[in-house]
C-alpha cells in the first residue's frame, strides 16, 4: 500500500535522513531490552553469594558492591527508550491523539533513567533502602508502560504496516494492568503472600510482558523505516 502526504493520517514519505533516524530508533529499541537483560543477568551471576534474584528486585543490584553497573544500565536503557519512543511517533501513521502512546513510552524511559540517577543504597546492616526518588521513578516506569502499549495499539490499528501487532500490544497492556494489581496487593506489601518472590515476579513481568513487545516494535519499525 502506498502512503502519500495527501493522506492526513499517513506517515511522512521516507527521505534518506528520516530513514536513517528511524533505523537508529529501531535498533536502539531492540538493543535496550537486550542490553538491560544481559547486564542484570551477568551481575546476578557474579553476585550469587550476596544477591537473591528470587526475592530481590533488579533495582537492588544498585546497592552493594559495583552497584554503579546497574545505575549505568538504567540510564542507558532509559535514554534508548526515549529515543525509540520518538522513532515510533515518527514511524507510525499519525492519528488523533496518536502522540499519547509514544509520549507515555518516552515517560517510561524517563522513569528508568531517573532510577539510575537516584539508586537504591545499602546501609551498614546490609539492608537495601531508597534514599529518595528511586521508588517514584520505578513506579513511573511501570505505570506509564501499560497505557503506552494500549495507546500505541490504537494508533497501530490505523496503519496497515503495523496493524498485525495491535492484538499483541493490547494483550500486553491488559496483562500489565492485571500484573500491577497483583504486585500492589500480593507482592509489594511486606505481609503479602508473594512478597518473598518479588524479584522473580518482577522479572517475569519485564521479560515476558514488556521486553518481547518492545523488541517486536523495534523490528517492525526497522522493516517499515523505508516504506
Residue, then its C-alpha position, 0 to 999 in steps of 0.5 A: x500500500x502506498x502512503x502519500x502526504x495527501x493522506x492526513x493520517x499517513x506517515x511522512x514519505x521516507x527521505x534518506x535522513x528520516x530513514x536513517x533516524x528511524x533505523x537508529x530508533x529501531x535498533x536502539x529499541x531492540x538493543x535496550x531490552x537486550x542490553x538491560x537483560x544481559x547486564x542484570x543477568x551477568x551481575x546476578x551471576x557474579x553476585x550469587x553469594x550476596x544477591x537473591x534474584x528470587x526475592x530481590x528486585x533488579x533495582x537492588x543490584x544498585x546497592x552493594x558492591x559495583x552497584x554503579x553497573x546497574x545505575x549505568x544500565x538504567x540510564x542507558x536503557x532509559x535514554x534508548x527508550x526515549x529515543x525509540x519512543x520518538x522513532x515510533x511517533x515518527x514511524x507510525x501513521x499519525x492519528x488523533x491523539x496518536x502522540x499519547x502512546x509514544x509520549x507515555x513510552x518516552x515517560x517510561x524511559x524517563x522513569x528508568x533513567x531517573x532510577x539510575x540517577x537516584x539508586x537504591x543504597x545499602x546501609x551498614x546492616x546490609x539492608x537495601x533502602x531508597x534514599x529518595x526518588x528511586x521508588x517514584x521513578x520505578x513506579x513511573x516506569x511501570x505505570x506509564x508502560x501499560x497505557x503506552x502499549x494500549x495507546x500505541x495499539x490504537x494508533x497501530x490499528x490505523x496503519x496497515x504496516x503495523x496493524x498485525x501487532x495491535x492484538x499483541x500490544x493490547x494483550x500486553x497492556x491488559x496483562x500489565x494492568x492485571x500484573x500491577x494489581x497483583x504486585x500492589x496487593x500480593x507482592x509489594x506489601x511486606x505481609x503479602x503472600x508473594x512478597x518473598x518472590x518479588x524479584x522473580x515476579x518482577x522479572x517475569x513481568x519485564x521479560x515476558x510482558x514488556x521486553x518481547x513487545x518492545x523488541x517486536x516494535x523495534x523490528x517492525x519499525x526497522x522493516x517499515x523505516x523505508x516504506 
